[in-house]
Amino acid sequence: MDILSKLRVLFWGLVLGLWGLFMYQYMSEDMAMLKRFRIGSNPFAAMRPAPKPTLNKYPVPPQYQQPQYSQQAQLPRPATGYSTLDLVKAGGVKEAASTPLIPEHAPGDKTVIGARGEEDTYPETPPGFSMKVTRHFVVYEEGAEVSEELSETLESLHGNIMLDLVAFSPWTREKKVFIYYAQSGETYRSLTGRPAWSGGAASLGERKIYVYKSDEAFGILAHELTHIYFDSFFPASVPSPLWLSEGVATYIQSERGYSTPNWLNQNLKLLEGGSGFKLGDLVRIEDMQGADEDNVRLWYAQSYSVVRFLMKMKAGDAFYVFCKEIRDGKPANQALYRAYGMPYNKLSSLEYAWRYDLKTGKISGMNR
């Protein structure tokens, strides 16, 4: 080997050595930001199976009775005798606000929305309510007439939601959603038979949402509309996973709706500090009956955060492909790989990348 060849080898060896040293220092600096975090196991696994909800007759005339609503897959009232605060890091932020109004929906109440042959008839107007038909809704508002403000706000809300969900619910061009907007909680409870803590109710298969005037009303509407739009993408035989459904609904409520749940930011801080659930446990949870309020809110916040990461980390239709693979019966890890490619071939890889992004924002480009 002549002197020129030796110099070339020496030069490129030096370049590669410097590059390797640079990458080592760069990655060491970033990885140092990921302090050792503590993740709890599934707090709901040890609980006894929840009894099936009892269907009660509503105290309204038969012609105005509405379908019953399940509390099983929505934010439940906290149990008084159960706590698993070991999932919250010592000294972390604790929820101090009063319990928010809680929407309900029936996850098992799913039909093929927009199927041909479905009668396009409108439900009867309840006593004391007025009806108005808009582009995407049939609005029933308590009072002499449906206000322009309500109908315009609903259409604006629909447009915002479709920025993310239009591919999941093409039927909205032809089929309408029925909105019942009461002026008081008393009227809402009389119409639906729901308890005092319920802030809204929805029947997904019948495309009906019930809510009453409050500071959280439009946040609940955004959340429940998302369930109707997004969950209709999945057939009854393969319903949308609870974490995915609630994560998308909370994402739309916060990012596209008109209110953010008052407990969300505090629980996101807990996640940034290392608290939360292993993703393998998070995605398996399908029943929250009996869980305490702290863990339920933390679970909702983590589902929201993971969904937001999936939506933001790759442009294009990756999130749609992921949901389609889930709908087609693929396990979460296979759906993840088909939609996002390497290194996302297992949930542990997604968990590591998501937690790293919580600290740095370098993968998704998000700054919360």
C-alpha positions in Angstrom: 0.0 0.0 0.0 1.5 3.3 -1.1 1.7 6.3 1.2 -1.3 8.0 -0.4 -3.6 5.0 0.3 -2.4 4.9 3.9 -3.1 8.6 4.3 -6.7 8.1 2.9 -7.3 5.2 5.4 -5.9 7.4 8.3 -8.0 10.3 7.2 -11.3 8.4 7.0 -10.5 6.6 10.3 -10.1 9.9 12.0 -13.3 11.2 10.5 -15.3 8.2 11.6 -13.7 8.3 15.1 -14.7 12.0 15.5 -18.2 11.3 14.3 -18.6 8.4 16.7 -17.3 10.5 19.6 -19.7 13.3 18.7 -22.7 11.0 18.5 -21.8 9.4 21.8 -21.7 12.8 23.6 -24.9 14.0 21.9 -26.9 10.9 22.8 -25.5 10.8 26.3 -26.6 14.3 26.9 -30.1 13.6 25.7 -30.5 10.3 27.5 -29.4 11.9 30.7 -32.6 13.8 30.6 -34.6 10.6 31.0 -34.3 10.2 34.8 -35.1 6.8 36.1 -38.9 6.7 36.3 -41.3 4.7 38.3 -44.3 3.1 36.6 -47.1 1.4 38.4 -48.7 -1.9 37.3 -52.3 -2.2 36.4 -54.3 -0.9 39.4 -57.5 -2.4 38.1 -56.3 -6.0 37.6 -56.9 -7.1 41.2 -60.5 -5.8 41.3 -63.4 -8.1 41.1 -65.3 -8.0 37.8 -67.9 -5.2 37.9 -71.5 -6.2 37.9 -73.5 -5.5 34.8 -75.3 -2.2 35.1 -79.0 -2.5 35.9 -81.3 -0.9 33.5 -83.8 1.4 35.2 -87.0 2.8 33.7 -86.8 6.6 33.0 -89.4 8.7 34.9 -90.8 10.1 31.6 -93.7 9.2 29.4 -93.1 6.2 27.2 -93.1 8.2 24.0 -90.2 10.2 25.2 -88.2 7.4 26.9 -84.6 7.3 25.7 -82.2 4.3 25.6 -80.3 3.5 28.8 -76.6 4.5 29.2 -73.8 2.4 30.6 -71.3 3.9 33.0 -68.8 1.1 32.4 -66.3 2.7 30.1 -66.5 6.3 31.1 -65.1 8.3 34.0 -66.8 6.7 37.0 -67.5 8.2 40.4 -64.5 7.6 42.7 -64.7 4.6 45.0 -64.5 5.7 48.7 -62.7 2.7 50.1 -60.0 2.1 47.5 -56.8 4.1 46.7 -53.7 3.3 44.8 -51.8 6.5 45.2 -48.5 4.6 45.0 -48.7 5.4 41.2 -48.3 9.1 42.0 -44.7 10.1 42.7 -44.1 11.4 46.2 -44.5 15.2 46.3 -46.2 15.2 43.0 -49.2 17.3 42.0 -52.5 16.1 43.4 -55.9 16.9 42.1 -57.6 19.5 44.3 -60.4 20.6 42.1 -64.0 19.5 42.6 -65.2 16.5 40.6 -66.0 17.7 37.1 -69.2 16.9 35.3 -68.9 13.5 33.8 -70.2 12.4 30.3 -71.4 8.9 29.8 -71.8 6.7 26.8 -72.6 3.1 26.1 -69.5 1.5 24.4 -71.4 -1.7 23.6 -74.2 0.3 21.9 -72.8 0.3 18.4 -74.4 0.0 15.0 -73.1 0.5 11.5 -73.8 4.2 11.4 -74.9 5.5 8.0 -75.7 2.0 6.7 -77.9 2.1 3.6 -81.6 1.5 4.3 -81.5 3.3 7.6 -84.6 5.5 8.0 -83.7 9.1 8.1 -86.4 10.2 10.5 -86.0 12.6 13.4 -87.0 11.8 17.0 -90.0 13.5 18.5 -89.4 16.8 20.2 -89.6 16.6 24.0 -92.1 18.8 25.8 -90.8 22.3 26.4 -88.1 22.0 23.7 -87.7 23.5 20.2 -86.1 21.7 17.2 -83.9 23.0 14.5 -82.2 21.2 11.6 -78.7 22.3 10.6 -76.2 20.9 8.1 -74.9 18.1 10.5 -77.3 18.2 13.5 -80.8 18.1 14.6 -80.8 20.3 17.6 -83.4 20.1 20.4 -83.0 23.1 22.8 -85.2 23.8 25.9 -87.1 27.0 25.2 -89.2 28.7 22.6 -86.6 28.4 19.9 -83.1 27.0 19.2 -80.6 29.9 19.5 -78.4 30.9 16.6 -75.4 30.8 18.9 -76.0 27.2 19.8 -76.5 26.0 16.2 -73.6 28.0 14.9 -71.3 26.8 17.7 -72.2 23.2 17.0 -71.4 23.5 13.3 -68.1 25.2 14.1 -67.3 22.4 16.5 -68.1 19.8 13.9 -65.7 21.5 11.4 -62.9 21.6 14.0 -63.4 17.9 14.8 -63.4 16.9 11.1 -59.9 18.4 10.8 -58.7 15.1 12.4 -61.6 12.7 12.0 -63.0 13.2 8.5 -61.5 9.9 7.3 -63.1 8.0 10.2 -66.6 9.1 9.7 -67.6 9.8 6.0 -71.2 9.1 6.9 -71.5 12.6 8.4 -72.1 14.0 5.0 -75.5 12.3 4.9 -76.5 11.4 8.5 -77.1 13.8 11.3 -76.4 13.7 15.1 -79.2 14.5 17.5 -78.3 17.0 20.2 -80.5 17.6 23.3 -79.5 20.8 25.1 -81.4 21.5 28.3 -81.2 24.8 30.2 -80.8 23.1 33.6 -79.6 20.0 35.3 -83.1 19.3 36.5 -84.5 19.2 33.0 -81.6 17.0 31.9 -82.2 14.5 34.7 -85.9 14.5 34.1 -85.3 13.8 30.4 -82.6 11.1 30.8 -83.0 9.7 34.4 -79.3 10.2 35.0 -77.9 10.9 38.5 -76.8 14.4 39.8 -73.2 13.9 39.0 -73.8 13.2 35.3 -72.8 16.1 33.1 -73.9 14.5 29.8 -75.0 11.3 28.2 -74.7 9.8 24.7 -76.1 6.8 22.8 -73.5 6.1 20.2 -75.6 3.8 18.0 -78.6 6.2 17.9 -76.3 9.2 17.4 -77.9 11.0 20.4 -76.2 13.3 22.9 -77.8 14.8 26.0 -76.2 17.7 27.8 -77.3 20.8 29.8 -76.0 24.3 29.9 -72.8 24.6 32.0 -69.2 25.8 31.7 -68.3 22.3 30.6 -71.2 21.6 28.2 -69.2 22.2 24.9 -66.3 20.2 26.2 -68.6 17.3 26.9 -70.2 17.8 23.4 -66.8 17.7 21.8 -65.8 14.5 23.7 -69.0 12.7 23.0 -69.2 13.8 19.3 -65.7 12.3 19.0 -67.0 9.0 20.3 -69.8 9.0 17.8 -67.5 9.9 14.9 -64.4 7.9 15.8 -66.0 4.8 17.3 -68.2 4.3 14.3 -65.1 3.5 12.4 -64.9 0.2 14.3 -67.4 -2.6 13.8 -69.4 -4.1 16.7 -67.3 -7.3 16.4 -64.0 -5.3 16.9 -64.9 -2.3 19.1 -62.4 0.5 19.5 -60.0 -0.2 22.4 -60.9 1.9 25.4 -57.5 3.7 25.7 -57.7 4.6 22.0 -61.3 5.8 22.1 -60.9 7.8 25.3 -57.5 9.1 24.2 -58.8 10.4 20.9 -61.9 11.9 22.6 -59.9 13.7 25.2 -57.4 14.9 22.5 -60.3 16.4 20.4 -61.9 17.9 23.5 -58.7 19.6 24.4 -57.2 20.4 21.0 -60.3 21.1 18.8 -63.0 21.7 21.3 -63.8 24.6 23.5 -62.5 23.4 26.9 -59.8 21.4 28.4 -60.6 19.2 31.5 -59.4 21.0 34.6 -57.5 17.8 35.7 -55.6 17.2 32.5 -52.5 19.5 32.9 -51.8 18.4 36.4 -51.8 14.8 35.5 -49.6 15.5 32.4 -47.1 16.9 34.9 -47.2 13.7 36.8 -46.5 11.7 33.6 -43.6 14.0 32.8 -42.2 13.3 36.3 -42.3 9.5 35.5 -45.6 8.4 36.9 -48.2 6.5 34.9 -48.9 2.9 33.7 -46.9 0.6 31.6 -48.3 0.8 28.1 -48.9 -3.0 28.1 -51.2 -2.4 31.1 -52.7 0.8 29.7 -53.9 -0.8 26.5 -55.4 -3.9 28.3 -57.7 -1.9 30.6 -61.2 -2.2 29.5 -63.2 -1.7 32.7 -62.7 1.0 35.4 -65.5 0.2 37.7 -64.4 0.7 41.3 -61.1 2.5 40.4 -60.3 5.6 42.4 -60.5 9.0 40.9 -56.7 9.7 40.9 -55.8 6.6 38.9 -58.7 7.1 36.4 -57.7 10.7 35.7 -54.0 9.6 35.3 -55.1 6.8 32.9 -57.2 9.3 30.8 -54.3 11.8 30.7 -51.8 9.1 29.6 -54.2 7.8 27.0 -54.6 11.3 25.7 -50.8 11.9 25.7 -50.0 8.7 23.9 -52.7 9.4 21.2 -51.4 12.9 20.8 -47.9 11.5 20.3 -49.1 9.0 17.7 -50.9 11.8 15.8 -48.0 14.2 15.8 -44.9 12.1 15.5 -45.4 11.2 11.8 -47.1 13.2 9.0 -49.5 11.7 6.6 -52.0 8.9 7.3 -49.9 6.9 9.8 -52.4 7.3 12.6 -55.3 6.3 10.3 -53.3 3.2 9.2 -52.7 2.3 12.8 -56.4 2.5 13.6 -57.3 0.6 10.5 -55.0 -2.2 11.4 -56.5 -2.3 14.9 -60.0 -2.4 13.3 -58.9 -5.3 11.1 -57.9 -7.3 14.2 -54.2 -6.8 14.3 -52.5 -6.7 17.8 -51.3 -3.3 18.9 -47.6 -4.0 18.3 -48.3 -5.3 14.7 -50.5 -2.3 13.9 -47.9 0.0 15.3 -45.2 -1.4 13.1 -47.3 -1.4 9.9 -48.2 2.2 10.5 -45.0 3.7 11.8 -42.2 1.2 10.8 -39.1 0.7 12.8 -38.2 1.1 15.6 -41.9 0.9 16.6 -42.3 -2.9 16.4 -43.4 -3.4 20.0 -45.1 -1.4 22.7 -42.0 -1.0 24.8 -40.4 0.9 21.9 -43.4 3.2 21.7 -43.3 3.7 25.5 -39.6 4.6 25.5 -40.0 7.1 22.6 -43.2 8.6 24.1 -41.5 9.2 27.5 -38.4 10.6 25.8 -40.6 13.0 23.8 -42.4 14.1 27.0 -39.1 15.3 28.2 -37.7 16.8 25.0 -40.4 17.1 22.3 -37.7 16.1 19.8 -39.6 13.4 18.1 -43.0 15.0 17.7 -41.9 18.6 17.7 -44.5 19.4 20.3 -44.0 21.9 23.1 -46.9 21.5 25.6 
